[in-house]
Every structure is written in structure tokens, then in C-alpha cells.
Amino acid sequence: MRSVTSLAFVLSTFLATTPLAAQTIVFDPHLDLPKSAAEAGWTGLADPISQFDLERARKGGLTTAAIALFVPQGARNPAALVTAQRDAVARDAAIHAIADGNATRAAFARSPADVRRIVAGGKFAVVESLLNAWPLGEDLDAFDRWHARGVSIVGFVHAGHNQFADSSRPVLQLGDRVTEHNGLSPLGRAAVKRLNDLGVLIDVSQLSDAAFDQVLALSRAPVIASHSDVRTLADSPRNLTDAQLDALKAKGGVIAINAFSAYLRARSPETAKAVVALQGEYGLSPTDAKILSPEKQVEYDHRYHEIVGKEPKASVEELINAVDYAVKRIGIDHVALSSDFNHGGGVTGWSDVGETGNVTAALTRHGYTPAQIAKLWGGNVLRVWQAAIDARDPAYKSRLG
């Protein structure tokens, strides 16, 4: 595979056909904070432990990222919720520190217009998303507060059901069964309307099939699947079926094909068998709501990741093959790209933000035009985000400005 160290090399061919903002905005709509973000003084400028930092983002040509305010699902009890809320505040501060601590290099964006202005000024645009709404408790007004803080994209769940919705990946060690709410809970249904009223873009990645269908039916705005892949190519409940891709298109939404190996290529039969054996060893079953002790949960998670970590990495070519499939199925206007860096994402050839140019080079080899690449690398995400903002309730528009 031909290596491209700077996206500017490829983007220079865009000038004759694409407006300047579309040429230069390269937007990853889902990556995570590294563990090092918890350290005092961290600003994300240069961080060799992380798959993202501002120096390598500039090298690779990445200009914008939605960085997830993410707290993993835990036990649903008051003590665990207090800890989760404390962690959410700390991680929000780390996301803001990327802009606040690097004022000459980055700025915080609350709208597509902000992104365009910041990138045109030569800076990196930091967008904040929220993945897993469990730390919000049952307080719908918490969405207002987090939106006021800067959260622009919200996904209800991660791995594990919560008070808002069912996840595509029940966490057996937390006692999850296959389904808890048969999709969205009543609170989740109310949250769809609240997020629409606020103009927040709803993220349908990680939802169960039933919850996905219900969000699309209830939302008056288009939605995004910020880090999902294609179930026809890799049969995982985390991926979208052809019918879901069609529904996403009909809603005006976007799927960001994700550089996560386990969802780009099917796991080997040996790995699948080993995972089933591990679950049996711990007495875990989707039909038996057994909750492991915190110590056993840590032990199980460590052993699980040891097993799945032996699977070979997917490649940039496999990533673009999934893009090709989605584009053929639902059209160029409904597909984007995302990394899931710092939370298991990364493929051979795109292992950190410094290698972002390799993805653009692969898109070019697959025959995508500069205008099409501009849509895949940001234009489509900006469009669907703006559509969510435009669908705000007038009362919220007057209150929030």
C-alpha cells in the first residue's frame, strides 16, 4: 500500500473542483480520550500513548474530530452512578482542555459553521459527543446542561443496557439479558424528543435493532451512526443490516464506516469458540441474569480481551471495501468514515491520526473523486449535524440562541 504522510498532497488536487472548506475539512466523528488524558496538565498536544494528538493530526491531515465523553456502563446503583457522574465531569474537562490548552492550534466547535470557521483559520476543530447516557441518571434536563457545555452528538448506550435503551451488546457480567426494554424505554423515547428539541444529533451506533428502529421512527431529525460497519460483511449485532442502511438513508442520515477490525472482518471460529467457553467458565448466559462481583468482572474482561486481541487486524483496504458496499447500497451522501481510536479502533495502515492520509489515498485508488472524498471525509457529517440543529424546537431556539 502506498503511504501518504500528508493529506495535503491529496487535497491539493481538490482545488479545481471543490470549495475551500470542503477541501480542507477532514472530520472523524468518533474517537475517544486516551487513559493519559486523566493526567494533570494533559492537553492532547503530543501524546505517544494515544492514537490521537494535535501534532499527529496535523501531520495526517485530520482537521476535526468528535471526541467522546464516554464512561463505560457500570452497575445501576446510586454509588456507581455518583462515580460515573464524577468521571464524566473529569473527561469533559479533558476534552475542553484540548482547545483551551492549545489556543493557537485548536478551538472548540458547537456547530458546523464553527467547524468551517476554525478550520479555515488553520486550527483543529474539537467537537464533543457523549456516548452512553447512563451517567445522566433519569434527569432529562441533564441533556440541556450537557448541551450547554458543548455536547453536540449523543449516543444512548455503549456495551450494556441502561435506563434509556437496549444495547446491541448486552453485558452478561452485569446481569443483562438479551433485551430489557424491547428497544427504547419510556425515558429513552422522551429523550429522543428532548434531543430533537435541543438540536443535538442522535447517534444510533451501539443500539439494539429494536432501539435503532424506534429512534428512526420517533426522531424528527436525521441521525448518525458514528461508528458502525456493515452486517452483511461482518455478522455482528454492532453492525447495521442492509434494511437498517436503507432506513438510515430514508431518514436522511449517515453511517460512518468504522476502522474497528472486529466489525470489518468476522472473528475466526476458534476465537468465537474460546469466547463461548470463557462465558461458560464464569456461568454467563443471556438467559440467566447473573451479576459477577467487581473483581470477577475485571478478571473476565481481561481474559476476554486477551482472547479477542489475538485476532489479526483488518486493513485500510477492508475499511474502504466496507465504504464501497455502503456507498453502493445507499449512496455517497449517506456514508462517512470514523476511527474509534483509543477504544480499540485502528487498522493496518490507519493505526493513528498521523496515518489519516493513507485512507484518502485508498479512497482515490478505489475511484472516488475529490468531491466524493470531501463528502466522505466531513461534508456528510456536517450536513446531518446541521439538519439536527435546524430541527430544534422554536422554544429551545429562543432560549439557547
C-alpha positions as CSV (number, residue, x, y, z in Angstrom):
1,M,0.0,0.0,0.0
2,R,1.3,3.4,-1.0
3,S,2.0,5.6,2.1
4,V,1.0,9.2,2.2
5,T,2.4,11.2,5.0
6,S,0.4,14.3,4.5
7,L,-3.2,14.6,3.4
8,A,-2.3,18.0,1.8
9,F,-0.7,16.1,-1.1
10,V,-4.0,14.5,-2.0
11,L,-6.1,17.6,-1.1
12,S,-4.1,19.8,-3.4
13,T,-5.9,18.1,-6.3
14,F,-9.2,19.2,-5.0
15,L,-8.8,22.9,-5.8
16,A,-10.3,22.9,-9.2
17,T,-13.5,21.2,-8.2
18,T,-14.3,21.7,-4.6
19,P,-14.9,24.8,-2.4
20,L,-12.1,25.5,0.0
21,A,-13.9,24.5,3.2
22,A,-14.9,21.1,1.7
23,Q,-11.4,20.6,0.6
24,T,-9.8,21.1,4.0
25,I,-12.3,19.7,6.5
26,V,-11.4,16.1,7.4
27,F,-13.8,15.1,10.2
28,D,-13.6,11.9,12.3
29,P,-17.0,11.8,14.1
30,H,-15.9,9.3,16.7
31,L,-12.7,8.9,18.7
32,D,-12.0,8.6,22.4
33,L,-9.8,10.1,25.0
34,P,-6.7,8.0,26.0
35,K,-6.1,6.9,29.5
36,S,-3.3,9.5,29.7
37,A,-6.0,12.2,29.5
38,A,-6.6,11.7,33.2
39,E,-3.1,13.0,34.0
40,A,-2.6,16.5,35.3
41,G,-1.8,19.0,32.6
42,W,-2.8,16.8,29.7
43,T,-3.9,18.8,26.6
44,G,-3.5,16.3,23.8
45,L,-0.8,18.3,22.1
46,A,1.8,15.4,21.9
47,D,0.9,12.1,23.4
48,P,2.8,8.9,22.2
49,I,0.5,6.7,24.3
50,S,-2.6,7.9,22.4
51,Q,-3.7,7.3,18.9
52,F,-4.7,11.0,18.8
53,D,-2.8,14.1,19.4
54,L,-2.8,17.5,17.7
55,E,0.7,17.2,16.3
56,R,0.0,13.9,14.5
57,A,-3.5,15.1,13.5
58,R,-1.8,18.0,11.6
59,K,0.7,15.6,10.0
60,G,-2.1,13.2,8.9
61,G,-4.4,16.0,7.7
62,L,-7.2,15.4,10.2
63,T,-8.8,18.8,10.9
64,T,-11.8,17.9,13.1
65,A,-12.9,15.2,15.5
66,A,-15.9,14.5,17.7
67,I,-14.2,13.3,20.9
68,A,-16.4,11.1,23.0
69,L,-17.3,12.0,26.6
70,F,-17.5,8.3,27.5
71,V,-18.0,6.5,30.8
72,P,-18.4,2.7,30.4
73,Q,-21.6,1.1,31.6
74,G,-21.5,0.0,35.3
75,A,-23.8,-1.3,37.9
76,R,-27.0,0.7,38.1
77,N,-27.0,1.7,41.7
78,P,-26.6,5.1,43.4
79,A,-23.0,4.7,44.4
80,A,-21.9,3.6,40.9
81,L,-23.9,6.5,39.3
82,V,-22.2,9.1,41.6
83,T,-18.8,7.7,40.4
84,A,-19.8,7.8,36.8
85,Q,-21.0,11.4,37.0
86,R,-17.7,12.4,38.6
87,D,-15.8,10.6,35.8
88,A,-18.0,12.3,33.2
89,V,-17.1,15.8,34.5
90,A,-13.4,15.0,34.5
91,R,-13.5,13.6,30.9
92,D,-15.5,16.6,29.7
93,A,-12.7,18.9,31.2
94,A,-10.1,16.9,29.3
95,I,-11.9,17.3,26.0
96,H,-12.2,21.1,26.6
97,A,-8.5,21.2,27.6
98,I,-7.6,20.2,24.0
99,A,-8.9,23.5,22.8
100,D,-8.3,25.6,25.9
101,G,-4.7,24.4,26.4
102,N,-3.7,24.8,22.7
103,A,-5.4,28.1,21.8
104,T,-3.1,28.7,18.8
105,R,-3.7,25.2,17.4
106,A,-7.3,24.2,18.3
107,A,-10.7,25.6,19.2
108,F,-14.0,24.2,20.4
109,A,-16.8,23.9,17.9
110,R,-20.5,23.9,18.7
111,S,-21.9,23.9,15.1
112,P,-20.9,23.1,11.5
113,A,-20.4,26.9,11.0
114,D,-17.9,26.8,13.9
115,V,-16.0,23.9,12.3
116,R,-15.7,25.7,8.9
117,R,-14.5,28.9,10.6
118,I,-12.0,27.2,12.8
119,V,-10.5,25.0,10.1
120,A,-10.4,28.0,7.7
121,G,-8.4,29.7,10.3
122,G,-5.8,26.9,10.3
123,K,-6.8,25.3,13.6
124,F,-8.1,21.9,14.7
125,A,-11.9,21.9,15.5
126,V,-12.8,20.0,18.7
127,V,-16.4,18.7,18.7
128,E,-17.8,17.0,21.8
129,S,-20.0,13.9,21.7
130,L,-21.5,11.8,24.5
131,L,-21.6,8.1,24.3
132,N,-23.5,6.1,26.9
133,A,-26.1,8.4,28.7
134,W,-26.1,6.2,31.8
135,P,-24.3,8.9,33.9
136,L,-27.2,11.3,33.3
137,G,-29.5,9.2,35.6
138,E,-33.2,9.8,34.9
139,D,-32.9,13.5,34.6
140,L,-33.9,14.7,31.1
141,D,-32.7,18.2,32.0
142,A,-29.2,16.8,32.2
143,F,-29.2,16.8,28.3
144,D,-29.8,20.5,28.4
145,R,-26.9,21.0,30.8
146,W,-24.5,18.9,28.7
147,H,-25.6,20.6,25.5
148,A,-25.0,24.0,27.1
149,R,-21.5,22.7,28.0
150,G,-20.9,21.8,24.3
151,V,-22.1,18.3,23.7
152,S,-23.4,18.2,20.1
153,I,-23.8,14.4,19.5
154,V,-25.4,11.8,21.8
155,G,-25.5,8.0,21.7
156,F,-27.7,6.5,24.4
157,V,-25.8,3.3,25.0
158,H,-22.4,1.5,24.7
159,A,-22.0,-2.1,25.7
160,G,-24.7,-2.9,28.1
161,H,-28.4,-1.9,28.5
162,N,-29.1,1.2,30.5
163,Q,-32.1,3.3,31.7
164,F,-32.6,4.7,28.2
165,A,-32.3,1.8,25.8
166,D,-31.1,-1.7,25.0
167,S,-27.6,-2.2,23.7
168,S,-26.7,-4.3,20.7
169,R,-24.2,-5.9,23.1
170,P,-25.7,-7.0,26.4
171,V,-23.1,-7.2,29.2
172,L,-23.6,-10.6,30.7
173,Q,-21.4,-10.0,33.6
174,L,-23.6,-7.1,34.7
175,G,-26.6,-9.3,34.5
176,D,-28.0,-8.2,31.2
177,R,-30.4,-10.4,29.3
178,V,-30.9,-10.2,25.5
179,T,-33.4,-7.4,26.0
180,E,-34.6,-5.2,28.8
181,H,-36.9,-2.6,27.2
182,N,-37.6,-4.2,23.9
183,G,-35.8,-1.2,22.4
184,L,-36.2,2.2,24.0
185,S,-37.5,2.7,27.5
186,P,-40.2,5.3,28.1
187,L,-37.4,7.6,29.3
188,G,-35.5,6.9,26.1
189,R,-38.5,7.8,24.0
190,A,-38.7,11.1,25.9
191,A,-35.0,11.6,25.4
192,V,-35.4,11.4,21.6
193,K,-37.8,14.3,21.7
194,R,-35.6,16.3,24.1
195,L,-32.5,15.9,21.9
196,N,-34.5,16.9,18.8
197,D,-35.7,20.0,20.7
198,L,-32.2,20.9,21.7
199,G,-30.8,20.3,18.1
200,V,-28.5,17.6,19.3
201,L,-27.5,15.0,16.7
202,I,-28.6,11.5,17.8
203,D,-26.1,8.7,17.4
204,V,-27.6,5.3,16.7
205,S,-24.4,3.3,16.9
206,Q,-24.4,0.6,19.6
207,L,-28.2,0.4,19.8
208,S,-30.1,-2.9,19.6
209,D,-32.0,-3.4,16.4
210,A,-35.3,-2.6,18.0
211,A,-34.0,0.6,19.6
212,F,-32.5,1.6,16.3
213,D,-35.8,1.2,14.5
214,Q,-37.6,3.2,17.3
215,V,-35.2,6.1,17.3
216,L,-35.6,6.5,13.5
217,A,-39.4,6.3,13.8
218,L,-39.5,8.9,16.6
219,S,-36.8,11.4,15.6
220,R,-37.9,14.3,13.5
221,A,-34.3,14.9,12.5
222,P,-31.8,12.7,10.6
223,V,-29.4,10.7,12.7
224,I,-25.9,9.4,12.5
225,A,-24.3,6.0,13.2
226,S,-20.9,7.5,14.1
227,H,-19.0,4.2,14.5
228,S,-20.7,1.3,12.8
229,D,-20.0,-1.1,10.0
230,V,-21.9,-3.5,7.6
231,R,-23.5,-6.6,9.0
232,T,-23.6,-8.3,5.5
233,L,-19.8,-8.2,5.5
234,A,-19.2,-9.0,9.2
235,D,-22.1,-10.6,11.0
236,S,-22.1,-8.7,14.3
237,P,-25.1,-7.1,16.1
238,R,-22.9,-4.0,16.4
239,N,-23.1,-3.6,12.6
240,L,-26.1,-2.3,10.5
241,T,-28.1,-4.6,8.3
242,D,-29.0,-3.7,4.7
243,A,-32.5,-2.8,5.9
244,Q,-31.1,-0.5,8.5
245,L,-28.8,1.1,6.0
246,D,-31.9,1.7,3.8
247,A,-33.8,3.2,6.7
248,L,-30.9,5.4,7.6
249,K,-30.8,6.7,4.1
250,A,-34.6,7.3,4.1
251,K,-34.2,9.3,7.2
252,G,-31.5,11.5,5.6
253,G,-28.9,10.1,7.9
254,V,-25.3,8.9,7.7
255,I,-23.2,5.9,8.6
256,A,-19.6,6.5,9.5
257,I,-17.8,3.3,8.5
258,N,-15.6,2.5,11.4
259,A,-11.9,1.3,11.5
260,F,-12.5,-1.4,14.1
261,S,-11.2,-4.7,13.0
262,A,-13.7,-6.9,14.8
263,Y,-16.5,-5.2,12.9
264,L,-14.8,-5.2,9.5
265,R,-13.9,-8.9,9.4
266,A,-15.6,-11.8,11.1
267,R,-13.9,-13.4,14.0
268,S,-12.4,-16.8,13.5
269,P,-14.4,-19.8,14.6
270,E,-11.6,-20.5,17.1
271,T,-12.0,-17.1,18.7
272,A,-15.8,-17.4,18.8
273,K,-15.5,-20.9,20.4
274,A,-13.0,-19.6,23.0
275,V,-15.3,-16.7,24.0
276,V,-18.3,-19.1,24.5
277,A,-16.0,-21.3,26.6
278,L,-15.0,-18.4,28.7
279,Q,-18.6,-17.3,29.3
280,G,-19.4,-20.9,30.4
281,E,-16.5,-20.9,32.8
282,Y,-18.0,-17.8,34.5
283,G,-21.5,-19.1,34.3
284,L,-22.6,-16.3,32.0
285,S,-25.7,-16.7,29.8
286,P,-28.1,-14.3,28.1
287,T,-31.0,-16.2,29.6
288,D,-29.6,-16.1,33.2
289,A,-29.2,-12.7,34.8
290,K,-26.0,-13.4,36.7
291,I,-24.0,-10.5,38.0
292,L,-20.3,-11.0,38.6
293,S,-18.5,-9.3,41.5
294,P,-16.5,-6.3,40.6
295,E,-13.3,-8.3,40.9
296,K,-14.6,-11.1,38.7
297,Q,-15.8,-8.5,36.2
298,V,-12.2,-7.2,35.9
299,E,-10.8,-10.7,35.6
300,Y,-13.4,-11.7,33.0
301,D,-12.8,-8.5,30.9
302,H,-9.0,-9.1,31.0
303,R,-9.3,-12.7,29.8
304,Y,-11.9,-11.8,27.2
305,H,-9.7,-9.1,25.6
306,E,-6.7,-11.5,25.7
307,I,-8.7,-13.9,23.5
308,V,-10.1,-11.4,21.0
309,G,-6.8,-9.4,20.9
310,K,-5.2,-12.3,19.1
311,E,-7.3,-11.7,16.0
312,P,-5.4,-10.2,13.1
313,K,-6.0,-6.5,12.3
314,A,-8.1,-5.6,9.4
315,S,-6.5,-3.3,6.7
316,V,-7.3,0.0,5.2
317,E,-8.4,-1.9,2.1
318,E,-11.0,-3.8,4.1
319,L,-12.2,-0.5,5.6
320,I,-12.6,1.0,2.1
321,N,-14.3,-2.2,0.9
322,A,-17.0,-1.6,3.6
323,V,-17.2,2.1,2.4
324,D,-17.7,0.8,-1.2
325,Y,-20.5,-1.6,-0.1
326,A,-22.3,1.2,1.9
327,V,-22.0,3.7,-1.0
328,K,-23.3,1.2,-3.5
329,R,-26.2,0.4,-1.2
330,I,-27.3,3.9,0.0
331,G,-25.3,6.4,-2.0
332,I,-22.4,8.7,-1.5
333,D,-24.4,11.3,0.5
334,H,-25.0,8.9,3.4
335,V,-21.6,7.5,4.2
336,A,-18.6,8.8,6.2
337,L,-15.5,7.5,8.0
338,S,-14.6,7.1,11.7
339,S,-11.7,5.7,13.6
340,D,-12.8,4.7,17.2
341,F,-9.2,5.5,18.2
342,N,-8.3,5.0,21.8
343,H,-11.0,2.4,22.2
344,G,-10.0,-0.5,20.1
345,G,-10.1,1.3,16.7
346,G,-7.3,1.2,14.2
347,V,-6.5,-0.9,11.2
348,T,-3.2,-1.7,9.4
349,G,-2.4,1.5,7.5
350,W,-4.5,3.7,9.8
351,S,-3.2,3.0,13.2
352,D,-3.4,6.6,14.5
353,V,-4.4,10.0,13.3
354,G,-0.9,10.6,11.7
355,E,-1.8,8.0,9.0
356,T,-5.1,9.6,8.0
357,G,-3.7,10.4,4.6
358,N,-3.5,6.6,3.8
359,V,-7.3,6.4,4.0
360,T,-7.6,9.2,1.5
361,A,-5.1,7.6,-0.8
362,A,-7.1,4.3,-0.7
363,L,-10.3,6.2,-1.5
364,T,-8.6,7.7,-4.5
365,R,-7.4,4.3,-5.7
366,H,-10.9,3.0,-5.4
367,G,-12.0,5.6,-7.8
368,Y,-13.6,8.2,-5.6
369,T,-13.5,11.8,-7.0
370,P,-12.2,14.7,-4.9
371,A,-15.8,15.9,-4.4
372,Q,-16.9,12.5,-3.2
373,I,-14.0,12.2,-0.9
374,A,-14.9,15.6,0.6
375,K,-18.4,14.2,1.4
376,L,-17.0,11.1,2.9
377,W,-14.4,13.0,5.0
378,G,-16.7,15.5,6.5
379,G,-19.3,17.0,4.2
380,N,-21.9,14.4,5.0
381,V,-21.4,14.6,8.8
382,L,-21.6,18.4,8.7
383,R,-24.9,18.2,6.7
384,V,-26.6,15.8,9.1
385,W,-25.4,17.7,12.1
386,Q,-26.8,20.9,10.6
387,A,-30.1,19.2,9.9
388,A,-30.4,18.2,13.6
389,I,-29.8,21.8,14.6
390,D,-32.4,23.1,12.0
391,A,-35.0,20.7,13.6
392,R,-34.8,22.3,17.0
393,D,-38.0,23.4,18.7
394,P,-38.6,27.1,18.4
395,A,-38.8,27.5,22.2
396,Y,-35.4,26.0,22.6
397,K,-34.1,28.1,19.8
398,S,-35.1,31.3,21.6
399,R,-33.8,30.0,24.9
400,L,-30.4,28.7,23.7
401,G,-29.7,31.2,20.9
